[in-house]
Amino acid sequence: RVPAGLRFDSRVDAAPDATVGCAVCQEGSEVVWALRTLAANESRSILVSATVEATVPDGSVVRAPVQVTATDLPDTISVEKTVVVQ
């Protein structure tokens, strides 16, 4: 889900484009990327260039949770990226 204080357009601010979700994604929106099958030792990256809303003061901590699921993966992988607004 998109963290509080952030927004992005999944059609132009993300690479690759999102598979499912919102066009202009705001707080609480859920966005999904379908990366298809990965070979052993293969990796894929998703780049999101989110905009920090003007109401978010400098020094604020933004936490962006990410979950990875797969049909052959018994557990969900959960990670969190944390950044400080400057």
N, C-alpha and C positions, 0 to 999 in steps of 0.2 A: 504494500500500500504506500501511496505517496505520503511522506511525512508532513506534519504541520509546518506551514511557512514556505513550502516549495510548490512549484507548478512547472509543467513542461508540456509541450505539444508532441505527442508520441509519433506523429508523422514526420516531423522535421528535427526534433531535438533529441532523437534517439537513433542509434545505429546498432543493429538493424531496426527497422520499424517494428513496433509492437504488433503481435498477432491478434490479441483480444484486449479490449479495454476501452479507454476513453480516447478522444482526440486531444482535447485540451484537458490534461490531468491535473487535478487539484487535490488538496488535502483529503486523504481517505480513499482516493480512487485506487482501484486495483488494476494493475497492468500485467499482461502475460506475454511472454515470448515463447514460441515453439521452435526449438533449435534442432529438431529432428534427431536422427541417430548420430551418435558420436563413436568413432572408432577408438580402440584402446589407445591411451595416451594422447588423444586428441583433445584440444580445448577450444572453447569459443568465448568471446567477450561481448558484452553489451555495454555500450557507452550511452549514458544519459547526461545531457547538459541541461540541468534543471535551473530555473530562475528562483532566486531567493526573494520572497515578497518584501516590499519596502517596509512593512511593519515589523520585520524581524530585526532586533537590534544587534549591532556588532557584539561579538563575544558569546552569542547564543550557540548552543550545541545542537546540531541537527543529527538525528539518528535515522539511518535509512536501512530498514530490515530487508533482507533478500532470502527467498526460499527457493531451493532447487528440488524438483521431483522428477522421477523417471519411472517408466514401467518396470524396468529391471532392477531398480534400486529399492531395497526394502524400507529404508528410512528417508525422511525428508532432511536435507541439509539446510541448516539455518545459519546465516551470518548477518552481521550488522556493520555497516560502514558509518563511522562517526566523523563529522567535520565541524570545525568552529567557524562561524560566520565572521568575516573580516570586512 
